[in-house]
Structure formats: C-alpha cells, structure tokens
Amino acid sequence: MFVIGVTGYCQPTKFNREEAWELLNKALNELANKNKNESILVLGGLTDIPSVHQAAYYMARRRGWNVGGIACEKAKEFVWFPMSTDGDILKIVGENWGDESEEFVSRCNALIRIGGGKHSHNESEMAKAKGIPVIEMEIK
C-alpha cells in the first residue's frame, strides 16, 4: 500500500480553501499517476474539521482509497473523520500536538504539504530527512 501523508492548513487558520483544494487535487493526481499499480491510503491528522487533510480524506474516499489518521490525545476534543476497520489506520500517539509527527511521517511513502504552520513545516522537514518525497505548495 502506498501511503500519502497530508499536512498543512487547519482551522482556526484562515486560508483560501478553493486554491488549497485545487493544489491538493493536483498533488494527489501526480502521486496517483506515479503509483498506478498500488492501492493508496491518505494519512492525515484524524479530525474532520476544515483543513487540508479533511479535504484529502474526502478526495480519497471519492477515489475509492483508504484513509488514516494519526494524532495526539488532543484530537479527542474534535469530531473525527469516519474511518473503517478495513485497511484504515487510526492511531493516537502522545499528549500534545507534534508528539505524533514521528509516527505520522514514518508511515508515509510521500508527503504533501499545503501551507501550514510550524507543525506542518516540521513534518515536511522530517520527511525530507528520511528521504521521503515531499510535494510542498504555498497558497498565494
């Protein structure tokens, strides 16, 4: 299974959702085309709140892909994206935001970062240090 990690903008940060979704769709298409013979799982931050990973989850489901979430205990304060027990990843790691980053990045075969703050940039740098391909895009 080819795992695409997605990180970036998340509520309460204000961002141009339309542009973010367009960039995300482009990146997912690029990775899907390079990995046509593999099943794909999109891995995000577990929650179902306005964010880049939320959009990735919905795009993945429309494509028939599995989804997964890795987050810290604080994610329990939010609504989670519906996950099945068939091939989806669901894991809580640590107490605070960022505690899950090592586990999250280690599960990825590729990472997409659309904007985001320190947390997203740290995950992107971790992936690069591990030799994981990273697609990074900023919103104008």
C-alpha positions as CSV (number, residue, x, y, z in Angstrom):
1,M,0.0,0.0,0.0
2,F,1.3,3.5,-0.9
3,V,0.7,5.9,1.9
4,I,0.3,9.6,1.1
5,G,0.6,11.8,4.2
6,V,-1.1,15.2,4.0
7,T,-0.3,18.2,6.2
8,G,-0.9,21.9,6.1
9,Y,-3.5,24.5,6.8
10,C,-6.0,23.7,9.6
11,Q,-8.8,25.5,11.4
12,P,-8.6,28.1,13.0
13,T,-6.1,29.4,10.4
14,K,-7.9,31.3,7.6
15,F,-6.8,30.2,4.2
16,N,-8.1,30.2,0.6
17,R,-9.9,26.8,0.6
18,E,-10.6,26.8,-3.1
19,E,-6.9,27.3,-4.0
20,A,-5.8,24.8,-1.4
21,W,-8.2,22.1,-2.7
22,E,-7.0,22.8,-6.3
23,L,-3.3,22.4,-5.3
24,L,-4.1,19.3,-3.2
25,N,-6.1,17.6,-6.0
26,K,-3.1,18.3,-8.4
27,A,-0.6,16.7,-5.9
28,L,-2.8,13.7,-5.3
29,N,-3.2,13.2,-9.1
30,E,0.5,13.4,-9.5
31,L,1.2,10.8,-6.9
32,A,-1.6,8.5,-8.1
33,N,-0.3,8.6,-11.6
34,K,3.2,7.6,-10.4
35,N,1.8,4.7,-8.3
36,K,-0.9,3.3,-10.6
37,N,-0.3,-0.3,-9.6
38,E,-0.6,0.2,-5.9
39,S,-3.5,0.7,-3.5
40,I,-3.4,4.1,-1.9
41,L,-4.1,5.3,1.6
42,V,-4.3,9.0,2.5
43,L,-3.0,9.7,6.0
44,G,-3.9,12.9,7.9
45,G,-4.5,14.3,11.3
46,L,-7.6,12.2,12.1
47,T,-10.1,15.1,12.7
48,D,-13.0,16.1,10.5
49,I,-12.5,19.9,10.8
50,P,-11.9,22.4,8.0
51,S,-8.3,21.6,7.0
52,V,-6.2,20.3,4.1
53,H,-6.2,16.8,5.5
54,Q,-10.0,16.9,5.7
55,A,-10.2,17.8,2.0
56,A,-7.7,15.0,1.3
57,Y,-9.9,12.5,3.2
58,Y,-13.0,13.4,1.1
59,M,-11.0,13.3,-2.2
60,A,-9.5,9.9,-1.2
61,R,-13.0,8.4,-0.4
62,R,-14.3,9.7,-3.8
63,R,-11.4,7.9,-5.5
64,G,-12.1,4.6,-3.5
65,W,-8.9,4.9,-1.4
66,N,-8.5,4.1,2.2
67,V,-7.8,6.9,4.8
68,G,-6.0,7.0,8.0
69,G,-5.3,9.3,10.9
70,I,-2.5,9.7,13.4
71,A,-2.9,12.4,16.1
72,C,-2.3,13.1,19.7
73,E,-4.7,12.9,22.6
74,K,-5.9,16.4,21.9
75,A,-7.6,15.2,18.8
76,K,-10.2,13.5,21.0
77,E,-11.6,17.0,21.6
78,F,-12.7,17.2,17.9
79,V,-15.0,15.2,15.6
80,W,-13.1,12.5,13.8
81,F,-13.3,11.7,10.1
82,P,-15.2,8.4,9.7
83,M,-12.7,5.5,9.5
84,S,-13.4,1.9,8.8
85,T,-11.6,-1.1,10.3
86,D,-10.9,-2.3,6.8
87,G,-7.4,-1.1,5.9
88,D,-7.7,2.3,7.5
89,I,-5.1,3.5,10.0
90,L,-6.2,5.1,13.3
91,K,-3.7,5.8,16.0
92,I,-3.3,8.2,19.0
93,V,0.3,9.0,19.9
94,G,1.3,11.2,22.8
95,E,-0.5,14.0,24.6
96,N,0.3,17.2,22.7
97,W,0.3,18.3,19.0
98,G,3.5,17.3,17.4
99,D,4.0,14.2,19.6
100,E,2.5,12.1,16.7
101,S,4.7,13.6,14.0
102,E,7.5,11.0,14.0
103,E,4.9,8.1,13.8
104,F,2.9,10.0,11.1
105,V,6.0,10.7,8.9
106,S,7.4,7.2,9.4
107,R,4.2,5.7,7.9
108,C,4.4,7.9,4.7
109,N,5.7,6.9,1.3
110,A,5.2,10.5,0.2
111,L,4.1,13.7,1.9
112,I,2.0,16.6,0.6
113,R,2.2,19.9,2.5
114,I,-0.1,22.8,1.5
115,G,0.9,25.8,3.5
116,G,0.6,25.4,7.3
117,G,2.4,26.5,10.3
118,K,5.4,25.3,12.3
119,H,3.9,21.8,12.9
120,S,3.3,21.2,9.2
121,H,6.7,22.5,8.2
122,N,8.4,20.3,10.8
123,E,6.7,17.2,9.4
124,S,7.8,18.2,5.9
125,E,11.4,18.6,7.1
126,M,11.3,15.3,8.9
127,A,10.1,13.6,5.8
128,K,12.9,15.1,3.7
129,A,15.5,14.0,6.2
130,K,14.1,10.4,5.9
131,G,14.3,10.6,2.1
132,I,10.5,10.6,1.7
133,P,9.4,12.5,-1.4
134,V,7.7,15.8,-0.4
135,I,5.4,18.0,-2.5
136,E,5.2,21.4,-0.9
137,M,2.9,24.2,-2.1
138,E,2.1,27.6,-0.7
139,I,-1.1,29.5,-1.2
140,K,-0.7,32.9,-2.7
